[in-house]
Amino acid sequence: MDNRESIVKFGLRVRKLREDKNMTQQALADDAEVAKTTIQRIELARMVTNLDVILSLARALDVSPEDLFKKEV
């Protein structure tokens, strides 16, 4: 798996977890203390994020950071 594919899969996983919790992008952004555009860009694989954001997303989604990288989407 190349880097681009990993970024796309990460974004899809974030979107799936968010939607499974019936959260809007804005609600996730608020809970993770990031901008809504950050969530949009992650889900669309238009940005590579950093560890702080990954940890914030995991906390906001009530999952482990590892869950954000699982293969199934």
VENGIPE-V868319 format. One record per residue. N is the residue number from 1. SS is DSSP state (helix for helix, strand for strand, loop for the rest). PSI is psi in degrees with one decimal (none if undefined). BURIAL is + if it has 16 or more other ideal C-beta (glycine too) atoms within 10 Angstrom, else -. Layout:
n->[N & N]
ss->[SS & SS]
psi->[PSI & PSI]
burial->[BURIAL & BURIAL]
This chain:
n->[1 & 2 & 3 & 4 & 5 & 6 & 7 & 8 & 9 & 10 & 11 & 12 & 13 & 14 & 15 & 16 & 17 & 18 & 19 & 20 & 21 & 22 & 23 & 24 & 25 & 26 & 27 & 28 & 29 & 30 & 31 & 32 & 33 & 34 & 35 & 36 & 37 & 38 & 39 & 40 & 41 & 42 & 43 & 44 & 45 & 46 & 47 & 48 & 49 & 50 & 51 & 52 & 53 & 54 & 55 & 56 & 57 & 58 & 59 & 60 & 61 & 62 & 63 & 64 & 65 & 66 & 67 & 68 & 69 & 70 & 71 & 72 & 73]
ss->[loop & loop & helix & helix & helix & helix & helix & helix & helix & helix & helix & helix & helix & helix & helix & helix & helix & helix & helix & helix & loop & loop & loop & loop & helix & helix & helix & helix & helix & helix & helix & helix & loop & loop & loop & helix & helix & helix & helix & helix & helix & helix & helix & loop & loop & loop & loop & loop & loop & loop & helix & helix & helix & helix & helix & helix & helix & helix & helix & helix & helix & loop & loop & loop & helix & helix & helix & helix & helix & loop & loop & loop & loop]
psi->[128.4 & 173.6 & -42.3 & -44.3 & -39.3 & -40.1 & -42.1 & -46.5 & -37.0 & -46.5 & -42.2 & -37.3 & -43.1 & -45.7 & -45.1 & -46.2 & -40.7 & -48.0 & -35.4 & -27.3 & 9.7 & 40.8 & 144.5 & 165.9 & -38.8 & -41.5 & -43.1 & -43.1 & -45.1 & -47.3 & -35.0 & -4.8 & 46.0 & 169.5 & 150.1 & -36.3 & -28.0 & -45.4 & -45.9 & -47.3 & -37.8 & -48.8 & -29.9 & 6.2 & 38.9 & 3.7 & 151.3 & 129.4 & 176.5 & 174.6 & -39.3 & -42.8 & -40.4 & -45.7 & -39.3 & -40.9 & -44.5 & -44.7 & -46.6 & -32.2 & -3.3 & 47.3 & 167.8 & 155.4 & -34.7 & -33.9 & -26.1 & -15.6 & 6.2 & 150.6 & -37.4 & 140.6 & none]
burial->[- & - & - & - & - & - & + & + & + & + & + & - & + & + & + & - & + & + & - & - & - & - & + & - & + & - & - & + & + & - & + & + & - & + & - & - & - & + & + & - & - & + & + & - & + & - & - & - & + & - & - & - & + & + & - & + & + & + & - & + & + & - & + & - & - & - & - & + & - & - & - & - & -]
